[in-house]
Amino acid sequence: MFRYLTAGESHGPALVGILDGIPAGLRLDVPTIDAVLRARQGGYGRGARMKIESDQVEFLAGLRGSVTLGSPLAVMVRNRDFENNRALMDPLTGGGKPLTNPRPGHTDYAGAMKFRHRDLRNVLERASARETAMRVALGAICAQLLAALGMRTTSYVSRIGTVAVDLDEVDPTRVEASDVRCPDPDAERAMIAAIDEAKAAGDTLGGTFTIRVSGVPPGIGSNRQPDTRLDGVLAGALMAMQTVKAVEVGAGADVASARGSKAHDTFAFEGSDVVRGSNRAGGIEGGISNGQDIVLRVSVKPIPTLMKALPSVNLHAGTAAPASIVRSDVCVVPAASIVGEAMVRLALTAPVLEKFGGDSLEETHDNMQRAVAASARLFDAAAP
């Protein structure tokens, strides 16, 4: 069974993670994992915290000579900013003046009620999106497993604020070169201008990013139980991100206004091959991958910490007060696209390994090849 856990606070000593179920024999490219971590820290509109941290992954268990052993992988990413916050966040001696003013749109108040914390810092430290650095590290490991099986994810930013672009084909190199991870130059300039305008106003911006997964064989996921449907599994993983408010698969919400004749993907023969006229389903039908690219569109809210604080209350004094101002970003949509890819990689790995199994990468690869070959022969007249 594939599973993972993360632990750590935003300004604590480190973030740690456990990744269990990765087959033995996968050679990890650690510099590539570090490069993905750096990409999460980038993007126009990021705050000062990213100038402090320089994230690098450290392996504590499950790896020998850069090759997975089949045992749980224990991973750590240190928080450099801990030294600046040791008096507040030391696991044994930390303390200080409590935070009392909850931020609208954040976990502060709901978390305080749930865990009965009188200091909102005890909520926001774990709720912070800093935790996603570990998810990105674990997702980057899964990316190398999926790539060894022929599956790859890409993403780009399709909206920031009111500036939007919809692209069928994207150049990953152009995405990586863009400060907002948008490959369209005109949209990129407009997005940067929108971020500058929001920053000058002490405000924040949300947006949308699009993820595409290529090389996914048919048969991943299931329609036998609700919790095994692949679209539900992927959407649930993406909704577990701190700022995500909506996930669309394929044509998504656009099908609500379309007639049935324009909402589905028709079949045809191209020689002896069955082909589709479109990919409105986004690569998933009935909760099962159908062999086409999986396409997901994810909407992200504006960060709730504003430099011009929203109205709030002081929970200790029982009075009206502005929301707490904690160092934050103006726009995290480019970084969120990196985190979104990580969540898709983590979520996809479980049903892939459930489908193909294997204690070693070699065994998993062999099982997959046999299954894909059997699917290709399914309607062959000569097949048994």
C-alpha positions as YAML, in Angstrom:
chain: A
units: angstrom
residues:
- id: 1
  name: MET
  ca: [0.00, 0.00, 0.00]
- id: 2
  name: PHE
  ca: [1.30, 3.44, -0.97]
- id: 3
  name: ARG
  ca: [0.94, 6.21, 1.62]
- id: 4
  name: TYR
  ca: [2.67, 9.33, 2.87]
- id: 5
  name: LEU
  ca: [2.77, 11.65, 5.87]
- id: 6
  name: THR
  ca: [4.25, 15.09, 6.46]
- id: 7
  name: ALA
  ca: [5.07, 16.91, 9.68]
- id: 8
  name: GLY
  ca: [6.55, 20.25, 10.65]
- id: 9
  name: GLU
  ca: [5.66, 23.86, 11.36]
- id: 10
  name: SER
  ca: [6.32, 26.84, 9.12]
- id: 11
  name: HIS
  ca: [9.03, 28.30, 11.37]
- id: 12
  name: GLY
  ca: [9.97, 25.11, 13.21]
- id: 13
  name: PRO
  ca: [13.34, 23.37, 12.81]
- id: 14
  name: ALA
  ca: [12.40, 21.37, 9.70]
- id: 15
  name: LEU
  ca: [9.74, 19.74, 7.59]
- id: 16
  name: VAL
  ca: [9.80, 15.95, 7.52]
- id: 17
  name: GLY
  ca: [8.03, 13.34, 5.45]
- id: 18
  name: ILE
  ca: [7.56, 9.59, 5.19]
- id: 19
  name: LEU
  ca: [6.90, 8.00, 1.79]
- id: 20
  name: ASP
  ca: [5.96, 4.33, 2.07]
- id: 21
  name: GLY
  ca: [5.33, 1.91, -0.79]
- id: 22
  name: ILE
  ca: [7.83, 3.11, -3.42]
- id: 23
  name: PRO
  ca: [9.21, -0.05, -5.07]
- id: 24
  name: ALA
  ca: [12.85, -1.01, -4.69]
- id: 25
  name: GLY
  ca: [15.30, -0.28, -7.48]
- id: 26
  name: LEU
  ca: [14.30, 3.30, -8.40]
- id: 27
  name: ARG
  ca: [17.42, 5.42, -8.85]
- id: 28
  name: LEU
  ca: [16.66, 8.94, -7.64]
- id: 29
  name: ASP
  ca: [18.09, 12.07, -9.22]
- id: 30
  name: VAL
  ca: [18.37, 14.24, -6.10]
- id: 31
  name: PRO
  ca: [19.45, 17.46, -7.91]
- id: 32
  name: THR
  ca: [16.21, 17.26, -9.90]
- id: 33
  name: ILE
  ca: [14.21, 17.08, -6.66]
- id: 34
  name: ASP
  ca: [16.06, 20.15, -5.38]
- id: 35
  name: ALA
  ca: [15.33, 21.95, -8.67]
- id: 36
  name: VAL
  ca: [11.59, 21.34, -8.20]
- id: 37
  name: LEU
  ca: [11.87, 22.70, -4.64]
- id: 38
  name: ARG
  ca: [13.52, 25.84, -6.01]
- id: 39
  name: ALA
  ca: [10.73, 26.21, -8.57]
- id: 40
  name: ARG
  ca: [8.15, 26.16, -5.75]
- id: 41
  name: GLN
  ca: [9.98, 29.06, -4.13]
- id: 42
  name: GLY
  ca: [9.92, 31.12, -7.32]
- id: 43
  name: GLY
  ca: [7.29, 33.04, -9.21]
- id: 44
  name: TYR
  ca: [6.50, 36.73, -9.48]
- id: 45
  name: GLY
  ca: [4.64, 38.01, -6.41]
- id: 46
  name: ARG
  ca: [6.36, 35.85, -3.81]
- id: 47
  name: GLY
  ca: [7.26, 37.31, -0.41]
- id: 48
  name: ALA
  ca: [10.46, 37.84, 1.58]
- id: 49
  name: ARG
  ca: [10.42, 34.34, 3.12]
- id: 50
  name: MET
  ca: [11.61, 32.89, -0.17]
- id: 51
  name: LYS
  ca: [14.78, 35.00, 0.06]
- id: 52
  name: ILE
  ca: [15.61, 33.34, 3.38]
- id: 53
  name: GLU
  ca: [15.00, 29.69, 2.54]
- id: 54
  name: SER
  ca: [17.12, 27.64, 0.14]
- id: 55
  name: ASP
  ca: [15.32, 24.32, 0.16]
- id: 56
  name: GLN
  ca: [17.27, 21.09, -0.28]
- id: 57
  name: VAL
  ca: [16.07, 17.57, 0.38]
- id: 58
  name: GLU
  ca: [17.88, 15.31, 2.83]
- id: 59
  name: PHE
  ca: [17.28, 11.54, 2.97]
- id: 60
  name: LEU
  ca: [17.35, 9.85, 6.36]
- id: 61
  name: ALA
  ca: [16.16, 6.34, 5.44]
- id: 62
  name: GLY
  ca: [15.03, 4.13, 2.57]
- id: 63
  name: LEU
  ca: [17.81, 5.08, 0.16]
- id: 64
  name: ARG
  ca: [21.26, 3.62, -0.41]
- id: 65
  name: GLY
  ca: [23.56, 4.78, -3.16]
- id: 66
  name: SER
  ca: [20.67, 6.92, -4.46]
- id: 67
  name: VAL
  ca: [18.58, 3.79, -5.09]
- id: 68
  name: THR
  ca: [15.35, 3.03, -3.23]
- id: 69
  name: LEU
  ca: [15.40, -0.03, -0.98]
- id: 70
  name: GLY
  ca: [11.66, -0.72, -0.95]
- id: 71
  name: SER
  ca: [11.53, 0.38, 2.71]
- id: 72
  name: PRO
  ca: [9.93, 3.68, 3.81]
- id: 73
  name: LEU
  ca: [11.70, 6.80, 2.60]
- id: 74
  name: ALA
  ca: [12.32, 9.35, 5.37]
- id: 75
  name: VAL
  ca: [12.89, 12.85, 4.03]
- id: 76
  name: MET
  ca: [13.73, 16.22, 5.60]
- id: 77
  name: VAL
  ca: [13.81, 19.84, 4.42]
- id: 78
  name: ARG
  ca: [15.30, 22.26, 6.94]
- id: 79
  name: ASN
  ca: [13.75, 25.66, 7.74]
- id: 80
  name: ARG
  ca: [16.52, 28.24, 7.75]
- id: 81
  name: ASP
  ca: [14.12, 30.82, 9.16]
- id: 82
  name: PHE
  ca: [13.90, 28.76, 12.37]
- id: 83
  name: GLU
  ca: [17.02, 30.47, 13.70]
- id: 84
  name: ASN
  ca: [15.26, 33.83, 13.36]
- id: 85
  name: ASN
  ca: [12.26, 32.44, 15.26]
- id: 86
  name: ARG
  ca: [13.83, 30.10, 17.80]
- id: 87
  name: ALA
  ca: [12.43, 32.03, 20.79]
- id: 88
  name: LEU
  ca: [8.92, 31.56, 19.38]
- id: 89
  name: MET
  ca: [9.15, 28.10, 17.86]
- id: 90
  name: ASP
  ca: [11.73, 25.99, 19.71]
- id: 91
  name: PRO
  ca: [9.96, 22.65, 20.33]
- id: 92
  name: LEU
  ca: [10.98, 22.67, 24.01]
- id: 93
  name: THR
  ca: [11.31, 26.32, 25.05]
- id: 94
  name: GLY
  ca: [9.29, 28.28, 22.47]
- id: 95
  name: GLY
  ca: [6.78, 30.88, 23.66]
- id: 96
  name: GLY
  ca: [6.10, 34.59, 23.42]
- id: 97
  name: LYS
  ca: [3.16, 36.92, 23.01]
- id: 98
  name: PRO
  ca: [0.14, 35.09, 21.57]
- id: 99
  name: LEU
  ca: [-1.49, 36.00, 18.26]
- id: 100
  name: THR
  ca: [-5.10, 36.93, 18.96]
- id: 101
  name: ASN
  ca: [-6.58, 38.44, 15.77]
- id: 102
  name: PRO
  ca: [-7.78, 35.79, 13.26]
- id: 103
  name: ARG
  ca: [-7.36, 36.45, 9.54]
- id: 104
  name: PRO
  ca: [-10.50, 36.10, 7.39]
- id: 105
  name: GLY
  ca: [-10.08, 33.25, 4.89]
- id: 106
  name: HIS
  ca: [-7.40, 31.52, 6.96]
- id: 107
  name: THR
  ca: [-7.52, 28.54, 9.31]
- id: 108
  name: ASP
  ca: [-6.82, 30.68, 12.39]
- id: 109
  name: TYR
  ca: [-10.26, 30.82, 14.02]
- id: 110
  name: ALA
  ca: [-11.64, 27.44, 12.91]
- id: 111
  name: GLY
  ca: [-8.42, 25.75, 14.03]
- id: 112
  name: ALA
  ca: [-8.45, 27.51, 17.40]
- id: 113
  name: MET
  ca: [-11.98, 26.26, 18.05]
- id: 114
  name: LYS
  ca: [-11.13, 22.73, 16.92]
- id: 115
  name: PHE
  ca: [-7.91, 22.31, 18.92]
- id: 116
  name: ARG
  ca: [-8.84, 24.74, 21.76]
- id: 117
  name: HIS
  ca: [-5.75, 26.86, 21.19]
- id: 118
  name: ARG
  ca: [-5.66, 30.30, 22.83]
- id: 119
  name: ASP
  ca: [-2.67, 31.34, 20.69]
- id: 120
  name: LEU
  ca: [-3.46, 31.40, 16.95]
- id: 121
  name: ARG
  ca: [0.20, 30.78, 16.15]
- id: 122
  name: ASN
  ca: [-0.36, 27.17, 17.21]
- id: 123
  name: VAL
  ca: [-2.82, 26.92, 14.29]
- id: 124
  name: LEU
  ca: [-1.24, 28.99, 11.55]
- id: 125
  name: GLU
  ca: [2.24, 27.47, 11.84]
- id: 126
  name: ARG
  ca: [1.00, 24.10, 10.59]
- id: 127
  name: ALA
  ca: [-1.67, 25.57, 8.32]
- id: 128
  name: SER
  ca: [0.93, 27.65, 6.47]
- id: 129
  name: ALA
  ca: [1.67, 26.73, 2.87]
- id: 130
  name: ARG
  ca: [5.31, 26.36, 3.91]
- id: 131
  name: GLU
  ca: [4.30, 22.74, 4.60]
- id: 132
  name: THR
  ca: [3.85, 22.23, 0.86]
- id: 133
  name: ALA
  ca: [7.63, 22.21, 0.43]
- id: 134
  name: MET
  ca: [7.59, 18.67, 1.82]
- id: 135
  name: ARG
  ca: [4.69, 17.65, -0.41]
- id: 136
  name: VAL
  ca: [6.66, 18.95, -3.38]
- id: 137
  name: ALA
  ca: [9.73, 16.94, -2.32]
- id: 138
  name: LEU
  ca: [7.67, 13.75, -1.96]
- id: 139
  name: GLY
  ca: [5.85, 14.48, -5.21]
- id: 140
  name: ALA
  ca: [9.17, 14.92, -7.00]
- id: 141
  name: ILE
  ca: [10.14, 11.41, -5.89]
- id: 142
  name: CYS
  ca: [6.84, 10.07, -7.24]
- id: 143
  name: ALA
  ca: [7.47, 11.97, -10.49]
- id: 144
  name: GLN
  ca: [10.62, 9.91, -11.05]
- id: 145
  name: LEU
  ca: [8.72, 6.68, -10.43]
- id: 146
  name: LEU
  ca: [5.93, 7.71, -12.81]
- id: 147
  name: ALA
  ca: [8.47, 8.82, -15.43]
- id: 148
  name: ALA
  ca: [10.13, 5.40, -15.24]
- id: 149
  name: LEU
  ca: [6.70, 4.02, -16.18]
- id: 150
  name: GLY
  ca: [6.22, 6.54, -19.02]
- id: 151
  name: MET
  ca: [3.98, 9.11, -17.25]
- id: 152
  name: ARG
  ca: [4.77, 12.81, -16.96]
- id: 153
  name: THR
  ca: [3.06, 15.91, -15.60]
- id: 154
  name: THR
  ca: [3.29, 19.48, -16.83]
- id: 155
  name: SER
  ca: [1.55, 22.66, -15.71]
- id: 156
  name: TYR
  ca: [1.13, 26.31, -16.63]
- id: 157
  name: VAL
  ca: [-0.66, 29.33, -15.17]
- id: 158
  name: SER
  ca: [-3.79, 30.07, -17.17]
- id: 159
  name: ARG
  ca: [-5.19, 32.94, -15.08]
- id: 160
  name: ILE
  ca: [-4.05, 35.56, -12.57]
- id: 161
  name: GLY
  ca: [-6.80, 37.92, -11.47]
- id: 162
  name: THR
  ca: [-8.77, 38.85, -14.57]
- id: 163
  name: VAL
  ca: [-5.95, 38.03, -17.03]
- id: 164
  name: ALA
  ca: [-6.62, 34.64, -18.62]
- id: 165
  name: VAL
  ca: [-5.34, 32.46, -21.45]
- id: 166
  name: ASP
  ca: [-6.42, 28.98, -22.59]
- id: 167
  name: LEU
  ca: [-3.79, 26.93, -24.43]
- id: 168
  name: ASP
  ca: [-4.08, 23.44, -25.92]
- id: 169
  name: GLU
  ca: [-0.32, 23.09, -26.43]
- id: 170
  name: VAL
  ca: [2.39, 24.52, -24.18]
- id: 171
  name: ASP
  ca: [6.17, 24.52, -24.36]
- id: 172
  name: PRO
  ca: [7.46, 23.40, -20.92]
- id: 173
  name: THR
  ca: [10.71, 25.27, -21.49]
- id: 174
  name: ARG
  ca: [8.79, 28.50, -22.04]
- id: 175
  name: VAL
  ca: [6.74, 27.84, -18.91]
- id: 176
  name: GLU
  ca: [9.86, 27.41, -16.79]
- id: 177
  name: ALA
  ca: [11.38, 30.59, -18.23]
- id: 178
  name: SER
  ca: [8.33, 32.68, -17.33]
- id: 179
  name: ASP
  ca: [8.22, 34.54, -14.00]
- id: 180
  name: VAL
  ca: [4.53, 33.62, -13.71]
- id: 181
  name: ARG
  ca: [4.79, 30.19, -15.42]
- id: 182
  name: CYS
  ca: [2.65, 31.38, -18.32]
- id: 183
  name: PRO
  ca: [4.05, 30.58, -21.79]
- id: 184
  name: ASP
  ca: [2.03, 33.30, -23.57]
- id: 185
  name: PRO
  ca: [4.18, 36.50, -23.61]
- id: 186
  name: ASP
  ca: [1.26, 38.95, -23.79]
- id: 187
  name: ALA
  ca: [-0.61, 37.26, -20.95]
- id: 188
  name: GLU
  ca: [2.62, 37.05, -18.94]
- id: 189
  name: ARG
  ca: [3.17, 40.81, -19.13]
- id: 190
  name: ALA
  ca: [-0.45, 41.51, -18.21]
- id: 191
  name: MET
  ca: [-0.27, 39.12, -15.25]
- id: 192
  name: ILE
  ca: [2.88, 40.79, -13.91]
- id: 193
  name: ALA
  ca: [1.24, 44.21, -14.23]
- id: 194
  name: ALA
  ca: [-1.82, 42.93, -12.34]
- id: 195
  name: ILE
  ca: [0.39, 41.61, -9.51]
- id: 196
  name: ASP
  ca: [2.21, 44.96, -9.28]
- id: 197
  name: GLU
  ca: [-1.11, 46.79, -9.09]
- id: 198
  name: ALA
  ca: [-2.39, 44.52, -6.31]
- id: 199
  name: LYS
  ca: [0.85, 44.90, -4.36]
- id: 200
  name: ALA
  ca: [0.68, 48.68, -4.57]
- id: 201
  name: ALA
  ca: [-2.85, 48.51, -3.18]
- id: 202
  name: GLY
  ca: [-1.81, 46.22, -0.30]
- id: 203
  name: ASP
  ca: [-3.96, 43.49, -1.80]
- id: 204
  name: THR
  ca: [-3.51, 39.95, -3.16]
- id: 205
  name: LEU
  ca: [-4.50, 37.99, -6.28]
- id: 206
  name: GLY
  ca: [-5.62, 34.45, -7.02]
- id: 207
  name: GLY
  ca: [-5.93, 32.63, -10.32]
- id: 208
  name: THR
  ca: [-5.96, 29.30, -12.13]
- id: 209
  name: PHE
  ca: [-3.38, 26.77, -13.28]
- id: 210
  name: THR
  ca: [-3.75, 23.85, -15.68]
- id: 211
  name: ILE
  ca: [-2.11, 20.44, -15.23]
- id: 212
  name: ARG
  ca: [-1.68, 17.85, -17.95]
- id: 213
  name: VAL
  ca: [-0.61, 14.24, -17.30]
- id: 214
  name: SER
  ca: [0.60, 12.36, -20.37]
- id: 215
  name: GLY
  ca: [1.37, 8.68, -20.84]
- id: 216
  name: VAL
  ca: [-1.24, 7.39, -18.39]
- id: 217
  name: PRO
  ca: [-2.36, 3.94, -19.58]
- id: 218
  name: PRO
  ca: [-6.05, 3.03, -19.63]
- id: 219
  name: GLY
  ca: [-7.45, 1.32, -16.57]
- id: 220
  name: ILE
  ca: [-6.09, 3.45, -13.71]
- id: 221
  name: GLY
  ca: [-8.79, 4.03, -11.09]
- id: 222
  name: SER
  ca: [-12.13, 2.28, -10.84]
- id: 223
  name: ASN
  ca: [-15.89, 2.79, -10.93]
- id: 224
  name: ARG
  ca: [-16.51, -0.02, -8.43]
- id: 225
  name: GLN
  ca: [-16.50, 2.18, -5.32]
- id: 226
  name: PRO
  ca: [-16.83, 5.98, -5.01]
- id: 227
  name: ASP
  ca: [-13.48, 6.44, -3.26]
- id: 228
  name: THR
  ca: [-11.57, 4.68, -6.07]
- id: 229
  name: ARG
  ca: [-12.76, 6.91, -8.92]
- id: 230
  name: LEU
  ca: [-9.64, 8.53, -10.40]
- id: 231
  name: ASP
  ca: [-11.23, 11.94, -10.96]
- id: 232
  name: GLY
  ca: [-12.37, 11.97, -7.32]
- id: 233
  name: VAL
  ca: [-8.93, 10.89, -6.10]
- id: 234
  name: LEU
  ca: [-7.13, 13.61, -8.09]
- id: 235
  name: ALA
  ca: [-9.66, 16.34, -7.28]
- id: 236
  name: GLY
  ca: [-9.54, 15.45, -3.60]
- id: 237
  name: ALA
  ca: [-5.75, 15.70, -3.55]
- id: 238
  name: LEU
  ca: [-5.83, 19.10, -5.23]
- id: 239
  name: MET
  ca: [-8.58, 20.38, -2.93]
- id: 240
  name: ALA
  ca: [-6.29, 19.45, -0.03]
- id: 241
  name: MET
  ca: [-4.01, 22.32, -1.03]
- id: 242
  name: GLN
  ca: [-4.25, 25.37, 1.24]
- id: 243
  name: THR
  ca: [-5.59, 27.85, -1.32]
- id: 244
  name: VAL
  ca: [-7.55, 25.72, -3.80]
- id: 245
  name: LYS
  ca: [-11.29, 26.40, -4.13]
- id: 246
  name: ALA
  ca: [-12.26, 24.52, -7.30]
- id: 247
  name: VAL
  ca: [-11.02, 21.66, -9.52]
- id: 248
  name: GLU
  ca: [-12.24, 20.92, -13.05]
- id: 249
  name: VAL
  ca: [-11.54, 17.82, -15.14]
- id: 250
  name: GLY
  ca: [-11.36, 18.19, -18.92]
- id: 251
  name: ALA
  ca: [-13.96, 20.68, -20.15]
- id: 252
  name: GLY
  ca: [-15.01, 21.11, -16.54]
- id: 253
  name: ALA
  ca: [-17.69, 23.69, -15.80]
- id: 254
  name: ASP
  ca: [-18.05, 24.50, -19.51]
- id: 255
  name: VAL
  ca: [-20.09, 21.32, -20.05]
- id: 256
  name: ALA
  ca: [-22.86, 22.77, -17.87]
- id: 257
  name: SER
  ca: [-23.86, 25.12, -20.69]
- id: 258
  name: ALA
  ca: [-23.18, 22.70, -23.58]
- id: 259
  name: ARG
  ca: [-25.57, 20.29, -25.25]
- id: 260
  name: GLY
  ca: [-24.81, 16.59, -24.98]
- id: 261
  name: SER
  ca: [-23.82, 16.46, -28.64]
- id: 262
  name: LYS
  ca: [-20.99, 18.92, -27.87]
- id: 263
  name: ALA
  ca: [-19.99, 17.62, -24.44]
- id: 264
  name: HIS
  ca: [-18.59, 14.15, -25.16]
- id: 265
  name: ASP
  ca: [-15.72, 12.55, -27.06]
- id: 266
  name: THR
  ca: [-16.75, 10.56, -30.12]
- id: 267
  name: PHE
  ca: [-15.12, 7.33, -31.29]
- id: 268
  name: ALA
  ca: [-13.77, 6.54, -34.76]
- id: 269
  name: PHE
  ca: [-11.35, 4.12, -36.44]
- id: 270
  name: GLU
  ca: [-8.01, 5.32, -37.79]
- id: 271
  name: GLY
  ca: [-6.88, 2.24, -39.62]
- id: 272
  name: SER
  ca: [-7.26, -0.46, -36.98]
- id: 273
  name: ASP
  ca: [-6.83, 1.99, -34.08]
- id: 274
  name: VAL
  ca: [-9.72, 3.46, -32.10]
- id: 275
  name: VAL
  ca: [-9.31, 7.25, -31.82]
- id: 276
  name: ARG
  ca: [-11.24, 10.11, -30.19]
- id: 277
  name: GLY
  ca: [-12.47, 13.28, -31.83]
- id: 278
  name: SER
  ca: [-11.66, 15.36, -28.76]
- id: 279
  name: ASN
  ca: [-10.65, 15.13, -25.08]
- id: 280
  name: ARG
  ca: [-13.48, 16.92, -23.31]
- id: 281
  name: ALA
  ca: [-13.52, 14.18, -20.64]
- id: 282
  name: GLY
  ca: [-9.97, 15.11, -19.68]
- id: 283
  name: GLY
  ca: [-8.66, 11.56, -19.95]
- id: 284
  name: ILE
  ca: [-11.03, 10.07, -17.36]
- id: 285
  name: GLU
  ca: [-14.38, 8.37, -17.99]
- id: 286
  name: GLY
  ca: [-16.42, 6.74, -15.24]
- id: 287
  name: GLY
  ca: [-13.58, 7.24, -12.79]
- id: 288
  name: ILE
  ca: [-11.12, 5.29, -15.00]
- id: 289
  name: SER
  ca: [-8.27, 6.61, -17.15]
- id: 290
  name: ASN
  ca: [-9.04, 6.08, -20.85]
- id: 291
  name: GLY
  ca: [-5.54, 6.48, -22.30]
- id: 292
  name: GLN
  ca: [-5.84, 10.14, -23.27]
- id: 293
  name: ASP
  ca: [-4.00, 12.93, -21.46]
- id: 294
  name: ILE
  ca: [-5.49, 13.79, -18.07]
- id: 295
  name: VAL
  ca: [-6.30, 17.51, -18.00]
- id: 296
  name: LEU
  ca: [-7.10, 19.35, -14.76]
- id: 297
  name: ARG
  ca: [-7.87, 23.03, -14.18]
- id: 298
  name: VAL
  ca: [-7.41, 24.31, -10.62]
- id: 299
  name: SER
  ca: [-8.63, 27.63, -9.17]
- id: 300
  name: VAL
  ca: [-6.74, 29.27, -6.31]
- id: 301
  name: LYS
  ca: [-8.07, 31.99, -3.99]
- id: 302
  name: PRO
  ca: [-6.10, 35.15, -3.15]
- id: 303
  name: ILE
  ca: [-3.83, 34.76, -0.12]
- id: 304
  name: PRO
  ca: [-5.81, 35.81, 3.00]
- id: 305
  name: THR
  ca: [-2.98, 37.78, 4.62]
- id: 306
  name: LEU
  ca: [-3.21, 41.34, 3.29]
- id: 307
  name: MET
  ca: [-0.80, 44.17, 4.01]
- id: 308
  name: LYS
  ca: [-3.90, 46.35, 4.44]
- id: 309
  name: ALA
  ca: [-5.51, 44.14, 7.03]
- id: 310
  name: LEU
  ca: [-9.14, 43.07, 6.76]
- id: 311
  name: PRO
  ca: [-11.51, 43.76, 9.68]
- id: 312
  name: SER
  ca: [-11.34, 41.15, 12.45]
- id: 313
  name: VAL
  ca: [-11.54, 40.84, 16.24]
- id: 314
  name: ASN
  ca: [-9.18, 40.47, 19.19]
- id: 315
  name: LEU
  ca: [-10.28, 37.18, 20.74]
- id: 316
  name: HIS
  ca: [-8.58, 37.92, 24.08]
- id: 317
  name: ALA
  ca: [-9.83, 41.48, 24.49]
- id: 318
  name: GLY
  ca: [-13.27, 40.86, 22.99]
- id: 319
  name: THR
  ca: [-12.99, 43.94, 20.79]
- id: 320
  name: ALA
  ca: [-12.95, 44.78, 17.09]
- id: 321
  name: ALA
  ca: [-9.43, 44.79, 15.62]
- id: 322
  name: PRO
  ca: [-7.64, 44.43, 12.29]
- id: 323
  name: ALA
  ca: [-6.54, 40.95, 11.26]
- id: 324
  name: SER
  ca: [-3.01, 39.91, 12.16]
- id: 325
  name: ILE
  ca: [-0.42, 40.71, 9.50]
- id: 326
  name: VAL
  ca: [2.01, 37.83, 8.98]
- id: 327
  name: ARG
  ca: [4.71, 38.03, 6.32]
- id: 328
  name: SER
  ca: [3.13, 36.73, 3.13]
- id: 329
  name: ASP
  ca: [2.94, 36.82, -0.67]
- id: 330
  name: VAL
  ca: [0.96, 38.92, -3.13]
- id: 331
  name: CYS
  ca: [0.31, 36.04, -5.55]
- id: 332
  name: VAL
  ca: [1.13, 32.35, -5.18]
- id: 333
  name: VAL
  ca: [-0.50, 30.99, -8.34]
- id: 334
  name: PRO
  ca: [2.83, 30.15, -10.07]
- id: 335
  name: ALA
  ca: [4.07, 28.34, -6.97]
- id: 336
  name: ALA
  ca: [0.69, 26.68, -6.53]
- id: 337
  name: SER
  ca: [1.04, 25.11, -9.98]
- id: 338
  name: ILE
  ca: [4.22, 23.37, -8.76]
- id: 339
  name: VAL
  ca: [2.44, 22.18, -5.62]
- id: 340
  name: GLY
  ca: [-0.52, 21.06, -7.75]
- id: 341
  name: GLU
  ca: [1.73, 18.88, -9.88]
- id: 342
  name: ALA
  ca: [3.14, 17.36, -6.69]
- id: 343
  name: MET
  ca: [-0.34, 16.55, -5.42]
- id: 344
  name: VAL
  ca: [-1.30, 14.92, -8.72]
- id: 345
  name: ARG
  ca: [1.90, 12.86, -8.69]
- id: 346
  name: LEU
  ca: [1.27, 11.71, -5.12]
- id: 347
  name: ALA
  ca: [-2.39, 10.95, -5.81]
- id: 348
  name: LEU
  ca: [-1.71, 9.12, -9.08]
- id: 349
  name: THR
  ca: [1.05, 6.92, -7.66]
- id: 350
  name: ALA
  ca: [-1.31, 5.01, -5.37]
- id: 351
  name: PRO
  ca: [-3.76, 3.73, -8.05]
- id: 352
  name: VAL
  ca: [-0.88, 3.08, -10.46]
- id: 353
  name: LEU
  ca: [0.82, 0.83, -7.92]
- id: 354
  name: GLU
  ca: [-2.52, -0.72, -7.00]
- id: 355
  name: LYS
  ca: [-3.09, -1.57, -10.67]
- id: 356
  name: PHE
  ca: [0.38, -2.90, -11.48]
- id: 357
  name: GLY
  ca: [1.85, -3.86, -8.09]
- id: 358
  name: GLY
  ca: [5.41, -4.99, -7.65]
- id: 359
  name: ASP
  ca: [7.98, -4.93, -4.86]
- id: 360
  name: SER
  ca: [10.62, -3.69, -7.29]
- id: 361
  name: LEU
  ca: [10.52, -1.18, -10.14]
- id: 362
  name: GLU
  ca: [11.50, -3.97, -12.52]
- id: 363
  name: GLU
  ca: [8.48, -6.03, -11.46]
- id: 364
  name: THR
  ca: [6.11, -3.04, -11.65]
- id: 365
  name: HIS
  ca: [7.37, -2.20, -15.14]
- id: 366
  name: ASP
  ca: [6.93, -5.80, -16.33]
- id: 367
  name: ASN
  ca: [3.40, -5.96, -14.92]
- id: 368
  name: MET
  ca: [2.50, -2.69, -16.64]
- id: 369
  name: GLN
  ca: [3.85, -3.80, -20.00]
- id: 370
  name: ARG
  ca: [1.83, -7.01, -19.87]
- id: 371
  name: ALA
  ca: [-1.35, -5.18, -18.86]
- id: 372
  name: VAL
  ca: [-1.01, -2.55, -21.59]
- id: 373
  name: ALA
  ca: [-0.28, -5.21, -24.21]
- id: 374
  name: ALA
  ca: [-3.33, -7.21, -23.10]
- id: 375
  name: SER
  ca: [-5.54, -4.11, -23.38]
- id: 376
  name: ALA
  ca: [-4.27, -3.48, -26.91]
- id: 377
  name: ARG
  ca: [-5.27, -7.04, -27.90]
- id: 378
  name: LEU
  ca: [-8.67, -6.91, -26.21]
- id: 379
  name: PHE
  ca: [-10.71, -6.67, -29.44]
- id: 380
  name: ASP
  ca: [-8.25, -8.43, -31.72]
- id: 381
  name: ALA
  ca: [-10.14, -11.22, -33.49]
- id: 382
  name: ALA
  ca: [-7.17, -13.49, -33.00]
- id: 383
  name: ALA
  ca: [-6.97, -12.84, -29.26]
- id: 384
  name: PRO
  ca: [-7.99, -15.75, -26.98]
...
